[in-house]
């Protein structure tokens, strides 16, 4: 699955996107797998209240299922203006 990172999430991880092989059932499970990889992932995902997630380009929650998903994107909340 493609995992995309935006704004400060991308800066902390050092990648805009990557292909990830995962057995995660939910977005939260994927986050746990990513955090276990390296300190940079752990730092990027240390405060989930500061993150939003989209699964296949639809805003989702961290308990959203990943079955059949092709893309997950992580980004900070956006403000209008």
C-alpha positions as CSV (number, residue, x, y, z in Angstrom):
1,X,0.0,0.0,0.0
2,X,1.1,3.6,-0.6
3,X,1.6,5.7,2.5
4,X,1.9,9.4,2.0
5,X,3.2,12.0,4.4
6,X,2.5,15.7,4.3
7,X,3.8,18.9,6.0
8,X,5.8,18.3,9.3
9,X,5.0,14.6,9.2
10,X,7.0,14.4,5.9
11,X,9.8,16.5,7.5
12,X,10.1,14.3,10.5
13,X,10.1,11.0,8.6
14,X,12.2,12.4,5.7
15,X,10.0,10.9,2.9
16,X,7.0,12.2,1.0
17,X,5.7,8.7,0.3
18,X,6.6,5.0,0.5
19,X,5.3,1.6,-0.3
20,X,4.5,-0.4,2.8
21,X,3.9,-4.1,3.2
22,X,1.5,-4.5,6.1
23,X,-0.8,-6.9,7.8
24,X,-2.5,-4.1,9.8
25,X,-6.2,-4.3,10.1
26,X,-6.8,-0.6,10.9
27,X,-5.0,2.7,10.5
28,X,-4.1,2.6,14.2
29,X,-2.4,-0.8,13.6
30,X,-0.5,0.6,10.7
31,X,0.7,3.5,12.9
32,X,1.8,1.0,15.5
33,X,3.8,-0.9,12.9
34,X,5.4,2.4,11.6
35,X,6.3,3.6,15.1
36,X,8.1,0.4,15.8
37,X,10.4,0.9,12.7
38,X,12.6,3.7,13.8
39,X,12.7,6.7,16.1
40,X,11.8,9.2,13.3
41,X,8.5,7.4,12.8
42,X,7.9,7.2,16.5
43,X,8.4,11.0,16.7
44,X,6.1,11.7,13.8
45,X,3.3,9.6,15.3
46,X,3.8,10.4,19.0
47,X,0.7,12.7,19.2
48,X,-2.2,11.3,17.1
49,X,-4.4,14.2,18.2
50,X,-2.2,16.4,16.0
51,X,-2.7,14.2,12.9
52,X,-5.5,13.5,10.4
53,X,-5.6,10.5,8.1
54,X,-7.2,9.8,4.8
55,X,-7.8,6.3,3.4
56,X,-8.1,6.1,-0.4
57,X,-8.5,10.0,-0.3
58,X,-11.4,10.0,2.1
59,X,-11.0,11.5,5.6
60,X,-11.0,8.7,8.1
61,X,-10.4,7.8,11.7
62,X,-7.5,5.9,13.2
63,X,-9.9,2.9,13.8
64,X,-10.8,2.8,10.1
65,X,-10.3,-0.6,8.4
66,X,-7.5,-1.0,5.9
67,X,-9.0,-4.1,4.1
68,X,-8.7,-3.3,0.4
69,X,-7.2,0.1,0.9
70,X,-4.5,1.2,-1.6
71,X,-3.4,4.5,-0.1
72,X,-3.2,6.0,3.4
73,X,-2.2,9.7,3.9
74,X,-1.1,11.4,7.1
75,X,-1.2,15.2,7.5
76,X,-1.7,17.8,10.2
77,X,-5.2,19.5,10.6
78,X,-5.8,22.1,8.0
79,X,-7.0,25.6,8.7
80,X,-9.0,27.7,6.3
81,X,-8.4,31.3,5.4
